[in-house]
């Protein structure tokens, strides 16, 4: 466990307890806070201006962020996601970005930027399970991701492939390539299988999937 944070209460209803040093900042999706120390100030606002905020809104993310700053000494923030499911932690060092599906971003430390990006391949964007607009998370710091159900990690070596149901995607590194294809050989068979469309990822890289999904196949 990182000395700065602790994830408690298991995989179904976890919460994050994060310790802020004096002057340190943390940002989270709007409404994520459960409690905070009296030494911490909370503000709400836009991330990156109106245009970037509207792009996140198109990605079906919340329009505003909440910002925590330990202004009067060290303190503690406890926050959680609004849906039942797991919380995963990713450490970014600036070498690559991660792509995150809707409802996947929960919180992050200073040095992390959250933007929305259009998937220019219309077919990929509409049927990847993430939507035509997805979040692009970059920078250096710690990112907390949320899921519906538990989060499962799949690591692929060079040239290895995995097929993922599109509704179970949570996040993947931007350098990983993937394609959209039928779940079975034919369209009718794919529809009858209950999967319809799937994503084929090619390694190397690690992707995160969730053990539950909110909706049926497209």
Steps between C-alpha positions, in 0.01 A plus 500: 500500500622850414548706817298783342181302452309192604209325328265353758175299516572242235415473132124562504475832685858630535599848610833679478662663802758747372746693720587849383813682613466870571467685170431183303205477259273222378218506245205264458180470303218718629323351801770243584582630851374313806690701761808718546707647778426852618846604379393445137321744273259372235421685178321406181582608150575428138808311386680666211226749419156482346592319178677211673217474751244475219709228337489301825127553513471343154697206642216468755727610784412763758542862393677617818784373716545545873838617627649438844790700647654453844536871576512497882716194556502133397166323473305209365238464226271200470332460161318234300320438174123519465454145365580164663830368373876498527765769512832458321813715532732587212831685534588707194854623437430705187617239251150419374132587538211281603162493330208471740139411428205701633460488881855363530679804643469554875788718626865592450792682655672817383678466167220300338294649217156370401372579154250350258598390154304404193563154362537593137417151381122532517448124496744457787355785701139394469551133575803479730284515813671825594306730268594739223672725757721348771716650773873543448696505827863615486786646703688383807324387815243260641165428337204329667266318262157361582305212349164330510588179681860407574792597278696225329844564348604335174868523400605410147849433366627607160257379233265333749130564452186495712136546406296714743125558515460869419281573803771381741777740399630740766839632385793425272830669408481718191781309327301174490333422169155347481234421245124451511359175368206265520489273806429197281557424133167632378287800598199289595711262707672798669163648592370169634813454711408807708837662425452640147815720476833455677838675514817315401806650675857427396792519745723603645303680767266467794129573485240517774156341471203498735321186612152647445342726240198727523340422170458218255673465165470776242 
